Amino acid sequence: MSIAAPPVAVVRQLSQHYRDVTALDDVSIEIPSGCVIGLIGPDGVGKSSLLSILAGARAIQSGEVVVLGADMSDRRAREQVCPRIAYMPQGLGRNLYPDLSVYENIAFFARLFGQARAERDWRIAELMEATALADFADRPAKKLSGGMKQKLGLCCSLIHDPDFLILDEPTTGVDPLSRRQFWDLIDRLRARSTSRMSVIVATAYMEEAARFDWLIAMNDGRILATGTPAELKAQTGAATIEDAFIALLPQDASRDHAEMPAKDELDGSHETVIVARDLTCRFSDFTAVDGVSFQIRKSEIFGFVGSNGCGKTTTMKMLTGLLPPSDGEALIFGRSMEAGNHESRSRVGYMSQAFSLYGELTVRQNLVLHARLFHLPLASAERRIAELIDRCDLADHLDGLAADLPLGIRQRLSLAVAIVHRPDLLILDEPTSGVDPVARNQFWRLLIELSRRDGMTIFVSTHFMNEAARCDRLSLMHEGRVLATDTPDGLIRAKGAQTLEQAFIAFLEQDAGVADPPVTLMPAQSAPHSQGKPTERGGQTVFSPRRLLAYTIREGLELVRDPIRLMFALFGTAFLMIVIGFGISTDVNNLTFAALDRDQSPESRAYLAELRGSRYFVEKPPLADYAELERRMKSGDIKASIEIPPNFGVDIKRGRPAFVSAWIDGAMPFRAETIRGYLEGTHQLYLSDPAVKTTRPQAASPVGVEIRFKYNQAFDSIYAMAPSTIALLLALFPAILMALAVVREKELGSITNLYVTPVTRLEFLVGKQLPYIAVALVNFALMYVMALTLFRVPMKGDVLPLLVGTVVYVITTTGFGMLISTFCRTQIAALFGTAILTVLPATQFSGMLVPVSSLSGVARVIGMGFPMTYYRPITVGTFTKGLGFADLGADILMLLVFIPVLTGLSLLMLPKQER
Amino acid sequence: MLRSLANIFWLGTKELRSLFGDVVLIGLVIYSFTVAVISQAQSSSQELHRASIAVVDEDNSELSRRIAAAFLPPYFQRPVYITQREVEPLMNSGRFTFVLDIPPNFQRDVLARRKPSVQVNVDATAMIQAGIGSGYALQIITTEVGWFVARSDVAVQAPVNLVTRIAFNPNVTTAWFEGVMGIINSVTMLAIILAGAALVREREHGTMDHLLVMPLSPFEIAMSKIWANALVIAVAVAVALYLVVRWYLQVPIMGSIPLFLAGTVLYLFFATAVGLFLGTIARSMPQLGLLYILVAVPINMLSGGMTPVESQPVWLATIMKASPSTHFVSFAQSILYRGAGIDVVWPQFVAVAATGALMLVLTIRRFRAAIAAAGA
């Protein structure tokens, strides 16, 4: 190990604040190159902030950071150096795509670094060989175990041969064997690498830190100490790194840390509380839990130890009755915990894996709510809550929202809530993951106290070996099976090991049949470089179709593999087209009316006969009086009433002007207007009807008015509605799908790939847009065929302008969704944001119901700035008006203007670094 | 029983706190009952308002100018004079919805009783305006010519005269209709979203497992979500009716608002149950949003709040008449526009309550089944 080489990174006076939280507080450090550096410290002390800044993923607020000789606050320098850095963010497979296969994930990253096919192929083959992933090349990333996910993440990081590898908690939640294999792999890769790659690793496992070359201990945004593990231990006089770290903490943070109390021996009672016999849980394509059996005795602390995804949680869910076992049985207090068994359930306290209290409630409200739900009597509930507040040390946080609490305190609150009703059995699923060592010790002290003093039986799962060692007995789990069950000492003795971790590894190796097969790596020199020239590094091309394509392929694969989104994308428009096409009609017919004929003369009957002959009206039973008229109008039974007064016939005969009065239901204004038009039309017919002999012929009107309904002689609303609906749905659906696509990456964390790889924002946005443009065009084809066949709307004009207009239009509508997604943080906000910002202008201000030429004020401005205003004339124009390019060219040009505007705005709003 | 009620109550208080902690959803509630309602009310989409009109005046006489001048705001914009050649392109581009063509020698022919014709070209792709506006145009032209011929403002009395009066909304103002319908659309939308989100949120945060391990039944969990979300919406409806519709939009409300609110509460049992039902299907909030669009948009469009149910094809109208949303729109119109009392609307209340109860039973059954498969 040589520290003489220039440092790989230099940090000077770096400070970062997020709202009122200080993540990094005046950090200055030189990170030596060519070695493995461990960054240790509890959660939330700024480790991840520091690493993401080193990777260029996060913008620097104040201070100076130089990585590989490049100033990271300078965009150009950062772009030059980023192909030499690799970054694997925190969280299992957080920058991977769960629906893509192992191969597809690695290929995606290879394309991002601009590698051509030949180079990509040998690099992927080599890395999959080295990490033993070759056999799983086609398995989706979401179906990999934790250890395999991390190996895949590593492959993706190493695809471009970086000089500086940044790993943020790469092994959290991974079983000890996989963990060891992971570190061996890193060592082998480093040995192979000619440039002696520098690696910086953040970790929560203090045991692991001992094997690194150089350590940085962090707490509370500041660096506590640096040095080799031996130096740190010597400095504090501690035996282990964990103790050394605790000794380094300032006094107030470690004040609660005392040696664990010795556990008293269990009393002789052998009453069993939990019995699991051959518990099995099969999901459609894999077995999560496979024939697990164990017994837990009263008052003991029983541990379940294993990696993430080995079946611990599923077993616990079966015990608590959340999941029916496929086979075998689980008995608690001698009974099974099926749904409805309230009596057993009130004897169990459960703390699920994720923080599962209501973050939007305060600490006190959470406690009170649960006391109420368990029906503790009021007085004793208050006493109990006071006792728990004291015991779990929550007094300082009583009125704070649970979501704002630091993780360690949140876990104590979860525990307090789980035991509010004094259960006999406490089931805890990974209660301490992510909690710092001090808080973890405090938590365990509480557990031991509950077991020994209150006689509570505790069933706890963990992946921390030092916690497992504190249990009375434990089961080692792997891939759904229990490998061994015994006391910690018993397990260690059985394998002749020194620590529980070693014993676990021995059990895992025994289970696998053979020890980890030695993997031979091709030496770097003999790698078949001749098969493909390595991509030029350092130089950054302004635009690369290959990087763009990487996102297009990725997006397309993901869409095809998500059935709900795909169904929605392909058939959602067709479904709504049917609904709107059949349901929304401005043709008013089947109008109900009733007559109040107070004359009952031949003349009055002749007048009503004219109405009865109209195809628009349907007559209901006649009215007897005004009261009935009012009542039936009010209930909506009739939409119009015709009253003929007494002496109607007499007046006509005597040549006196006679009057008929009509009441029209004005509830729906446009229907009322239409009814008025129909009634007047029918009235004119009556006046000029030669068959009606009761009136004297009228003087002819001096003028004729010829109404010509252009474009739609039948005046049937479907001819306008069907083409308009195409425009409406192509505004809504592509925008929503596109908006979700971008925000999804933000929410799931894979947006980091935009921050730390050479891909540009334009490539990212356009690459993601292409599949949705394709989907929108498929939608258009479907709706076009539906309009022609289902709704029988003929295509009177040219198809070509419609096609050209449609292509341009869907680029703008997906662009609209893209713009909205650049300022939304969550998918749900993007969805509603897009829906609201699209539906209102699309239905109200784009000519759907009211022509744009009739709008005024804000409505007109919104209408003019919305693409649909220019596309609806194209659909209606080509379908119903029979127009061509000559008439529609201007609209197409206007649509074209939207494309650079929307894309440009999106680029401005989308940062290339996290802030 | 009492225990169960207490559970439902306490769980519901938690629902209320959770809802008020969700900025996006609260923003959506406020938007739906203010901006969305007001913009629909002020859209004038139900009436003839500022229709664009052009005149090709080939006569250029006193009568032709009188006719053109008779097309007045607010129904029409001031007419623009154009030439014969411009008619096609300007109508094609949608610049004008109506174009009058007054032939040469029109005034002379009228006075000579040769009955000349005025041509009214209507862009029939502007459905509502085209229909109402052509009727108005017919009447305006006939009246103007009649007056001109008689040289007085006394119209010739026909032997039989039709007097039409429009009840409940004498000036056929869009705002009266759309203001209330906007609220109704928002009720359906929010009931589905809020109830569905309450369930999905619980699932995403892992708190559902937590609830199910406690001595609570799926029925209690479902009911707590229904009452809490229904309460929020009912209160929002009341506030919106009094403040937005009555005070801000100045729309008179004929009937009893409390009676309407009672009906709304009945309807909310149905709508929130639909929301919970979708919540059991969706795995995440985005999926819920997509499902919502496919369910709520048709409900809102087809229930009679936009165009009349009786204009739909018979098969569709029959389906929609079974939906509580159609009854909801119908009794909302009866009570709020026509001032109907409980004596008139009780059959619809019963229908809504019955279908709502049915939906609730279905939802709770589905809820149990979904929970049994929760781990998958």
Interface residues (C-beta under 8 A of the other chain):
Chain A: C281 F283 S284 T314 K317 T320 G321 L322 L323 P324 A339 G340 H342 E343 R345 S346 V348 Y350 S352 Q353 A354 F355 S356 L357 Y358 G359 E360 L361 Q365 L369 H370 R372 L373 F374 H375 L401 I564 R565 F568 G572 F575 L576 V579 I580 F582 G583 I584 S585 T586 D587 V588 N589 N590 L591 T592 Y607 R631 M633 K634 S635 G636 I652 G655 P657 A658 F659 V660 S661 A662 W663 I664 D665 G666 A667 M668 P669 F670 R671 A672 E673 T674 R676 G677 L679 E680 G681 H683 Y686 L687 T695 R696 Q698 A699 A700 S701 P702 V703 G704 V705 E706 I707 R708 F709 K710 Y711 N712 Q713 F715 S717 Y719 A720 M721 L732 I736 L740 R744 T826 Q827 I828 A829 L831 F832 A835 I836 L840 Q844 G847 L849 V850 P851 V852 S853 S854 L855 S856 A859 P873 V876 G877 T880 K881 L883 D887 A890
Chain B: R3 A6 N7 W10 L11 T13 K14 R17 S18 F20 G21 D22 V24 L28 Y31 A36 S39 Q40 S43 S44 S45 Q46 E47 L48 H49 R50 A51 S52 Q77 P89 M91 N92 S93 G94 R95 F96 T97 V110 R113 K115 P116 S117 V118 Q119 V120 N121 V122 D123 A124 T125 A126 M127 I128 Q129 A130 G131 I132 S134 G135 A137 L138 Q139 I141 T142 V145 G146 V149 V156 Q157 A158 P159 V160 N161 L162 V163 T164 R165 I166 A167 F168 N169 P170 V172 T173 T174 W176 F177 A197 H205 G206 T207 D209 H210 L212 V213 M214 P215 L216 S217 P218 R283 S284 M285 P286 Q287 G289 L290 L291 I293 L294 V297 P298 M301 L302 M306 T307 P308 E310 S311 Q312 P313 L316 M320 S330 Q333 S334 Y337 R338 G339 A340 V344 V345 R368 I371 A372 A374 G375 A376
